[in-house]
């Protein structure tokens, strides 16, 4: 995984080393998880086996226009959806987006998490481990529809990723009081 240049440019060499170590450690963790999941790609299947691997290591990120339909599907307000199920994140400390929290982030959902929390472990908060499926499947974001462990050609196209649809100002539509400085000043980067 290559870091966005603007993200690396604004960090000290110590921060860059920590970021690269976190990235490498997370990628190792994801490789280890492959052995624990009944993935379609392992058996040359061309249909999702609902193993949860992508919901653990590469959960989908909604585009701004995909968030309101999820709130409607769950019959809750947009604010309640964001407060209960989403966290703010960034890939470059310039453009921020909302993404689904992971199950390990349930205690802090709605919080503006520091960049290191991107590497938290656990399934997407909407993955039902008992039923092996997505709790918001009918309203899931497009990114969830294109991710296929048996065919990653589309999932490599960053233009299709949910985070690519966010502009620098979109975060304020959902979180008017959001402060980018929280991320820039966060020294809490080691696990």
C-alpha positions as CSV (number, residue, x, y, z in Angstrom):
1,X,0.0,0.0,0.0
2,X,1.5,3.3,-1.0
3,X,0.9,6.3,1.2
4,X,-0.5,9.5,-0.4
5,X,2.3,11.9,-0.9
6,X,0.6,14.8,0.9
7,X,0.2,12.6,4.0
8,X,3.9,11.7,4.1
9,X,5.0,15.2,3.3
10,X,3.5,16.7,6.4
11,X,4.9,14.2,8.9
12,X,8.2,13.9,10.8
13,X,10.5,11.0,9.9
14,X,9.5,9.3,13.1
15,X,5.8,9.7,12.3
16,X,6.4,8.3,8.8
17,X,8.3,5.3,10.2
18,X,5.4,4.7,12.7
19,X,2.8,5.0,9.8
20,X,4.7,2.5,7.6
21,X,5.2,0.1,10.5
22,X,1.4,0.2,11.2
23,X,0.6,-0.3,7.5
24,X,3.0,-3.3,7.3
25,X,1.7,-4.8,10.5
26,X,-1.9,-4.4,9.4
27,X,-1.2,-6.0,6.0
28,X,0.5,-8.9,7.8
29,X,-2.6,-9.3,10.0
30,X,-4.9,-9.3,6.9
31,X,-2.7,-12.0,5.3
32,X,-3.0,-14.1,8.5
33,X,-6.8,-13.7,8.4
34,X,-7.0,-15.3,5.0
35,X,-6.3,-18.7,6.6
36,X,-9.3,-18.3,9.0
37,X,-11.9,-17.4,6.3
38,X,-13.7,-19.6,3.8
39,X,-12.9,-17.3,0.9
40,X,-14.3,-17.8,-2.6
41,X,-10.8,-17.0,-4.0
42,X,-9.2,-19.9,-2.2
43,X,-11.6,-22.4,-3.8
44,X,-11.9,-20.8,-7.2
45,X,-15.6,-20.0,-6.5
46,X,-17.1,-17.1,-8.4
47,X,-19.7,-16.2,-5.8
48,X,-19.3,-14.6,-2.4
49,X,-19.1,-17.1,0.5
50,X,-20.0,-14.5,3.1
51,X,-16.8,-15.4,5.1
52,X,-16.4,-11.8,6.3
53,X,-12.8,-11.4,5.2
54,X,-13.4,-8.2,3.3
55,X,-15.7,-6.9,6.1
56,X,-12.8,-7.4,8.4
57,X,-9.7,-6.2,6.5
58,X,-11.2,-4.0,3.8
59,X,-14.6,-2.8,4.8
60,X,-16.4,-0.7,2.3
61,X,-16.6,3.1,2.6
62,X,-19.8,4.9,1.6
63,X,-19.8,7.9,-0.8
64,X,-21.5,11.0,0.7
65,X,-24.7,10.3,-1.3
66,X,-24.8,6.7,0.0
67,X,-25.1,7.6,3.6
68,X,-28.7,8.9,3.7
69,X,-30.2,5.8,2.1
70,X,-28.6,3.6,4.9
71,X,-30.2,5.8,7.5
72,X,-33.6,5.5,5.7
73,X,-33.1,1.7,5.5
74,X,-32.4,1.5,9.2
75,X,-35.3,3.9,9.9
76,X,-33.1,6.2,12.0
77,X,-32.0,9.8,11.5
78,X,-28.9,10.7,9.6
79,X,-27.4,12.1,12.9
80,X,-28.2,8.8,14.7
81,X,-26.5,6.8,11.9
82,X,-23.4,8.8,12.1
83,X,-23.2,8.9,15.9
84,X,-23.8,5.2,16.3
85,X,-22.2,3.6,13.4
86,X,-19.6,5.9,11.7
87,X,-16.2,7.4,12.4
88,X,-14.3,10.1,10.6
89,X,-11.1,9.1,8.9
90,X,-8.6,10.4,6.3
91,X,-6.0,8.9,4.0
92,X,-4.0,12.1,3.5
93,X,-4.9,14.5,6.4
94,X,-6.4,16.8,3.7
95,X,-9.7,15.2,2.7
96,X,-11.7,13.5,5.4
97,X,-14.6,11.1,5.1
98,X,-17.0,9.1,7.1
99,X,-16.7,5.3,7.2
100,X,-18.4,2.5,9.0
101,X,-16.8,1.8,12.4
102,X,-15.3,-1.6,13.1
103,X,-16.8,-3.6,15.9
104,X,-13.8,-2.8,18.1
105,X,-14.7,0.9,17.7
106,X,-18.2,0.6,19.0
107,X,-17.3,2.3,22.3
108,X,-16.0,5.3,20.3
109,X,-18.3,5.5,17.3
110,X,-19.0,9.1,16.5
111,X,-15.7,10.2,17.9
112,X,-13.1,11.8,15.6
113,X,-10.5,9.0,15.8
114,X,-6.8,9.6,15.3
115,X,-5.2,8.2,12.2
116,X,-3.7,5.2,13.9
117,X,-7.3,3.9,14.6
118,X,-7.6,3.1,10.9
119,X,-5.7,-0.1,11.8
120,X,-8.2,-1.3,14.5
121,X,-9.1,-4.9,14.3
122,X,-12.5,-6.4,14.0
123,X,-15.3,-6.7,11.5
124,X,-17.3,-3.8,10.0
125,X,-20.0,-2.8,12.5
126,X,-22.7,-4.0,10.0
127,X,-21.3,-7.5,9.6
128,X,-23.5,-10.1,11.3
129,X,-21.1,-12.8,12.4
130,X,-23.9,-15.3,13.3
131,X,-25.7,-15.0,10.0
132,X,-22.6,-14.3,8.0
133,X,-24.0,-11.3,6.1
134,X,-24.4,-7.6,5.9
135,X,-27.0,-6.0,8.1
136,X,-27.5,-3.3,5.5
137,X,-27.1,-5.4,2.4
138,X,-30.0,-3.9,0.4
139,X,-28.7,-0.4,1.1
140,X,-24.9,-1.2,1.1
141,X,-22.5,1.2,-0.7
142,X,-21.4,0.5,-4.3
143,X,-17.9,-0.3,-3.0
144,X,-19.3,-3.4,-1.3
145,X,-20.9,-4.4,-4.6
146,X,-17.6,-4.3,-6.5
147,X,-15.3,-5.9,-4.0
148,X,-14.8,-9.5,-4.9
149,X,-12.0,-11.6,-3.4
150,X,-12.0,-13.8,-6.5
151,X,-11.6,-10.9,-8.9
152,X,-9.8,-7.8,-7.6
153,X,-9.5,-6.0,-10.9
154,X,-12.4,-3.6,-10.1
155,X,-11.4,-3.2,-6.5
156,X,-8.0,-2.0,-7.5
157,X,-9.5,1.0,-9.4
158,X,-9.3,3.8,-6.8
159,X,-11.9,5.8,-8.7
160,X,-14.5,3.3,-7.6
161,X,-13.6,3.5,-3.9
162,X,-16.1,5.3,-1.7
163,X,-13.4,7.6,-0.3
164,X,-12.6,8.9,-3.8
165,X,-16.1,10.6,-3.9
166,X,-15.4,12.9,-0.9
167,X,-14.2,16.4,-1.3
168,X,-12.5,18.5,1.3
169,X,-15.9,20.1,2.3
170,X,-18.1,17.1,2.3
171,X,-17.3,16.2,5.9
172,X,-18.8,19.5,7.1
173,X,-22.2,18.5,5.5
174,X,-22.4,15.7,8.0
175,X,-20.3,17.1,10.9
176,X,-20.5,20.9,10.9
177,X,-18.3,21.2,13.9
178,X,-15.5,18.9,12.6
179,X,-12.0,20.0,13.2
180,X,-9.1,18.8,10.9
181,X,-6.7,20.0,13.6
182,X,-7.6,17.1,15.8
183,X,-5.9,14.7,13.2
184,X,-3.0,17.0,12.5
185,X,-2.2,17.4,16.2
186,X,-2.8,13.8,17.3
187,X,0.4,12.3,18.6
188,X,-1.4,9.1,19.6
189,X,-0.1,7.1,16.6
190,X,1.4,3.9,18.2
191,X,-0.7,0.9,19.0
